[in-house]
């Protein structure tokens, strides 16, 4: 693909704050000439591509040295954007990094929009839409498993599968056209119908198998929203601290200590869990605590996973029974805490798969991980090596639409509809799959997707 010519953009590509290095990135036709006007060192227009060059950034208006830097020069087309790219590696401070960015903008660069570097990589054919989205997934990955899925997608595993399927659909449509326009046999209609049926069923099986990975992939990408619920003082906050391996939540013997929802991420066996420590659910006249209890009930309704904590050293209370009732339709793990104390709870009133734990003595905490794996992954390996996973909600929705379109073709075959009508739905499938990679995506969608990226990426 021929690289399109755009204006030159610039942005800070490292997090703002103190650090060893801050990077100001430029991309565009004038990137090298703009950098040359503020760089004192080697002639950047003459250096080899993909080299780091030592020197200083100078304000040309007053000849003042702003910082000692290393400037990376990467010449088109072998760059991320397929444009000339400059990366000014400065000392990582808020003031100096911002000052250099402002200097670059005064020399003619434009401030980049969120995700505009990656958008240019897409528009210039360096990556397709699935790979561009994988860049953001890689940045946001919270576990090594989520990172592995993003890397595979960035390498084009999903793109290859989708493009191969689109190519097969196109070949099928072409063959159908040939059979219709140049019939050589009397039974050409029967042959054409048989061809469509065979191919359509194969496409549906392939996409359905891909869709089966969606649940697992989405969990690994976005994590499981996990609500820790229970009445006051059963050990919810202590469990949170144990799982986090730090004292995040305040723990006391006073009921109602946790008055609001606390959210933290942890990594359990490669699965990111967004742990939500809720206020103890009970009747209360305290206005602040009452708000916390309402938020706890909302967290329970919205959670992917519920950890219901009961005190095994006490008999079941009315509150315990209410919590057992309202959480019974959730993906729930019942934890009988405080097994280091004499057991009093009536186990015959509880499901058999409860897990007995002692947060105080760290007993059986690992069994929680095993149970999560059993609920969400059927005790299978969480990530199969080199497997292609659907994890993006947009991709999942489009694959579902493509399968529905293929089902319409099969229904048309059963009703013996004319072949030209069947071609419409098969062509629609081809177009839907093109939206995944960006080959058939509307401009509004592309703009919206890249607006969710961070600046400088």
KOLLUM-530673 format. One record per residue (C-alpha): z, y, x; residue number from 1; residue in one letter. Coordinates in steps of 0.5 Angstrom, whole numbers, plus 500, padded with zeros to 3 digits. Each point is the difference from the previous one (the first is absolute). Example, Ala and Ser with C-alpha at 12.3 -4.5 7.8 and 13.67 -1.06 7.14 Angstrom:
<rs>
516_491_525_1_A
498_507_502_2_S
</rs>
This chain:
<rs>
500_500_500_1_X
498_507_503_2_X
506_504_500_3_X
501_506_496_4_X
501_507_503_5_X
507_503_497_6_X
504_506_503_7_X
505_499_505_8_X
507_498_497_9_X
507_500_503_10_X
507_498_499_11_X
506_497_503_12_X
500_493_500_13_X
507_498_502_14_X
506_501_496_15_X
503_507_500_16_X
507_501_504_17_X
502_499_507_18_X
497_494_504_19_X
497_498_507_20_X
493_502_498_21_X
496_504_494_22_X
493_499_499_23_X
495_505_497_24_X
494_497_498_25_X
493_503_499_26_X
494_497_497_27_X
493_503_499_28_X
494_502_504_29_X
503_506_503_30_X
507_496_502_31_X
498_500_507_32_X
498_507_501_33_X
506_503_496_34_X
505_496_504_35_X
496_502_507_36_X
501_508_498_37_X
508_498_500_38_X
500_495_505_39_X
501_502_508_40_X
498_494_504_41_X
494_496_500_42_X
494_502_497_43_X
501_495_493_44_X
492_501_499_45_X
499_496_506_46_X
505_495_500_47_X
499_493_499_48_X
501_497_493_49_X
507_497_498_50_X
504_503_506_51_X
506_504_500_52_X
500_506_504_53_X
506_504_503_54_X
501_508_499_55_X
503_505_496_56_X
499_504_493_57_X
498_507_501_58_X
500_505_495_59_X
494_504_502_60_X
502_507_496_61_X
506_501_506_62_X
498_494_505_63_X
507_497_498_64_X
502_493_502_65_X
502_496_493_66_X
501_493_503_67_X
499_495_506_68_X
495_495_496_69_X
496_494_500_70_X
494_501_496_71_X
496_494_498_72_X
492_500_499_73_X
497_495_496_74_X
492_502_499_75_X
496_497_494_76_X
498_495_497_77_X
506_496_503_78_X
506_503_497_79_X
504_499_493_80_X
496_505_497_81_X
493_499_503_82_X
501_507_502_83_X
502_504_507_84_X
508_499_500_85_X
505_504_504_86_X
507_498_500_87_X
505_505_504_88_X
506_496_502_89_X
505_506_501_90_X
508_499_500_91_X
503_498_494_92_X
503_506_497_93_X
499_504_493_94_X
499_507_503_95_X
495_498_506_96_X
496_495_495_97_X
499_505_495_98_X
498_505_505_99_X
495_496_503_100_X
497_498_493_101_X
500_508_498_102_X
496_501_506_103_X
495_495_499_104_X
499_503_492_105_X
499_507_503_106_X
495_497_505_107_X
496_498_494_108_X
502_493_497_109_X
503_499_493_110_X
506_497_498_111_X
499_493_498_112_X
501_497_493_113_X
505_494_499_114_X
496_494_502_115_X
494_504_502_116_X
499_497_507_117_X
500_493_497_118_X
495_503_494_119_X
495_502_505_120_X
501_493_503_121_X
498_497_493_122_X
494_505_499_123_X
497_499_507_124_X
500_492_499_125_X
506_499_505_126_X
504_496_495_127_X
499_498_492_128_X
505_502_495_129_X
504_494_501_130_X
501_501_507_131_X
502_508_499_132_X
505_498_495_133_X
503_494_505_134_X
501_506_505_135_X
505_503_495_136_X
503_493_499_137_X
501_499_507_138_X
504_506_501_139_X
504_499_494_140_X
501_492_502_141_X
508_499_499_142_X
500_493_503_143_X
495_496_505_144_X
497_496_494_145_X
498_506_497_146_X
497_503_507_147_X
497_493_500_148_X
496_501_494_149_X
498_507_501_150_X
497_498_507_151_X
496_495_497_152_X
497_505_495_153_X
499_505_505_154_X
496_495_504_155_X
496_499_494_156_X
502_493_497_157_X
500_503_493_158_X
494_504_501_159_X
496_494_503_160_X
502_495_494_161_X
498_506_495_162_X
494_501_503_163_X
498_493_500_164_X
501_499_493_165_X
496_506_498_166_X
494_498_505_167_X
500_493_496_168_X
500_504_493_169_X
494_504_502_170_X
497_494_503_171_X
501_496_493_172_X
498_506_496_173_X
493_500_504_174_X
499_493_499_175_X
501_501_493_176_X
495_506_500_177_X
495_495_504_178_X
501_495_495_179_X
498_504_494_180_X
495_504_503_181_X
496_494_503_182_X
501_494_496_183_X
497_494_503_184_X
503_495_496_185_X
501_499_492_186_X
507_499_501_187_X
501_506_504_188_X
505_503_494_189_X
505_494_501_190_X
499_500_508_191_X
502_508_500_192_X
506_498_495_193_X
503_495_504_194_X
499_504_506_195_X
504_506_497_196_X
506_495_498_197_X
500_496_506_198_X
501_507_504_199_X
504_504_495_200_X
505_494_500_201_X
501_500_508_202_X
501_507_500_203_X
505_500_495_204_X
504_494_504_205_X
499_505_506_206_X
503_506_497_207_X
505_496_496_208_X
503_497_506_209_X
500_507_504_210_X
504_503_494_211_X
505_494_501_212_X
502_503_506_213_X
502_507_497_214_X
507_499_498_215_X
502_498_507_216_X
496_505_503_217_X
502_506_496_218_X
507_497_501_219_X
499_501_507_220_X
497_506_500_221_X
505_504_495_222_X
506_496_501_223_X
505_497_494_224_X
504_505_496_225_X
506_497_500_226_X
506_502_496_227_X
507_498_502_228_X
504_500_493_229_X
507_498_498_230_X
506_503_497_231_X
505_504_505_232_X
503_497_506_233_X
496_493_500_234_X
497_502_507_235_X
494_503_499_236_X
500_506_505_237_X
503_495_505_238_X
494_495_499_239_X
496_506_501_240_X
503_502_507_241_X
500_493_502_242_X
492_499_499_243_X
499_507_503_244_X
505_498_506_245_X
503_507_499_246_X
505_504_496_247_X
495_503_496_248_X
504_500_493_249_X
507_502_499_250_X
505_494_499_251_X
507_501_497_252_X
504_496_495_253_X
500_506_495_254_X
495_498_494_255_X
494_505_499_256_X
500_502_508_257_X
492_499_499_258_X
498_505_496_259_X
493_501_501_260_X
494_495_502_261_X
499_499_507_262_X
493_498_503_263_X
499_497_507_264_X
494_495_503_265_X
502_494_503_266_X
495_494_503_267_X
502_493_497_268_X
495_495_503_269_X
495_505_501_270_X
500_502_493_271_X
502_508_499_272_X
506_500_495_273_X
502_507_497_274_X
507_499_499_275_X
503_504_494_276_X
508_500_500_277_X
502_502_493_278_X
506_503_497_279_X
504_495_497_280_X
498_499_493_281_X
506_501_495_282_X
503_504_495_283_X
502_507_502_284_X
502_507_498_285_X
499_503_507_286_X
493_504_499_287_X
498_499_507_288_X
501_493_500_289_X
497_499_493_290_X
493_503_503_291_X
501_495_506_292_X
501_494_495_293_X
493_503_496_294_X
496_500_506_295_X
503_493_502_296_X
497_497_493_297_X
493_504_502_298_X
500_497_507_299_X
502_493_496_300_X
494_501_496_301_X
495_502_505_302_X
502_495_506_303_X
495_494_502_304_X
507_496_502_305_X
507_501_498_306_X
506_498_504_307_X
505_499_495_308_X
507_500_503_309_X
506_496_497_310_X
507_500_503_311_X
501_492_500_312_X
508_501_501_313_X
501_503_493_314_X
498_497_493_315_X
493_503_497_316_X
501_506_496_317_X
497_503_494_318_X
496_505_505_319_X
498_494_504_320_X
497_496_494_321_X
496_506_498_322_X
497_501_507_323_X
498_492_500_324_X
497_502_493_325_X
496_506_501_326_X
498_497_507_327_X
498_493_498_328_X
492_502_499_329_X
500_503_507_330_X
498_497_507_331_X
508_499_501_332_X
504_497_505_333_X
508_499_498_334_X
504_501_506_335_X
508_498_499_336_X
503_504_505_337_X
507_499_503_338_X
500_493_502_339_X
505_501_505_340_X
505_501_495_341_X
503_495_495_342_X
494_498_495_343_X
501_502_492_344_X
494_501_497_345_X
497_495_495_346_X
494_497_503_347_X
499_496_494_348_X
498_507_496_349_X
495_501_506_350_X
493_498_502_351_X
500_494_505_352_X
496_504_505_353_X
505_505_502_354_X
501_502_507_355_X
508_500_503_356_X
501_505_505_357_X
505_504_504_358_X
498_507_502_359_X
506_501_504_360_X
499_493_504_361_X
492_501_500_362_X
500_493_496_363_X
493_497_497_364_X
497_507_501_365_X
494_497_503_366_X
499_496_493_367_X
498_506_497_368_X
494_501_504_369_X
498_492_499_370_X
501_502_492_371_X
496_506_500_372_X
494_496_504_373_X
501_494_495_374_X
499_505_494_375_X
494_504_502_376_X
497_496_505_377_X
501_493_497_378_X
503_498_507_379_X
493_500_504_380_X
499_504_506_381_X
500_508_498_382_X
494_501_504_383_X
494_495_502_384_X
497_502_507_385_X
493_503_499_386_X
501_500_492_387_X
497_506_496_388_X
505_503_496_389_X
499_505_494_390_X
506_505_501_391_X
497_506_497_392_X
501_502_493_393_X
493_503_499_394_X
497_494_503_395_X
503_495_496_396_X
498_504_494_397_X
493_500_502_398_X
500_493_501_399_X
503_498_493_400_X
494_505_497_401_X
495_496_504_402_X
503_493_498_403_X
500_503_492_404_X
492_502_502_405_X
499_493_502_406_X
503_496_494_407_X
496_505_496_408_X
494_496_503_409_X
502_493_499_410_X
502_502_493_411_X
493_503_499_412_X
497_493_503_413_X
504_496_495_414_X
497_505_494_415_X
493_499_503_416_X
499_507_501_417_X
493_503_503_418_X
500_499_508_419_X
499_508_500_420_X
507_501_497_421_X
504_496_504_422_X
497_503_506_423_X
503_507_498_424_X
507_497_500_425_X
498_497_507_426_X
498_506_503_427_X
506_504_497_428_X
504_495_504_429_X
496_502_507_430_X
502_507_498_431_X
507_499_499_432_X
501_496_507_433_X
496_506_503_434_X
506_505_498_435_X
505_496_504_436_X
496_501_506_437_X
498_507_498_438_X
492_498_500_439_X
500_502_492_440_X
507_504_500_441_X
499_507_497_442_X
502_506_504_443_X
506_502_496_444_X
503_493_501_445_X
499_501_508_446_X
503_507_500_447_X
506_498_496_448_X
501_494_505_449_X
500_504_506_450_X
504_505_497_451_X
506_495_500_452_X
499_499_508_453_X
505_504_505_454_X
497_506_504_455_X
497_499_506_456_X
498_493_498_457_X
</rs>
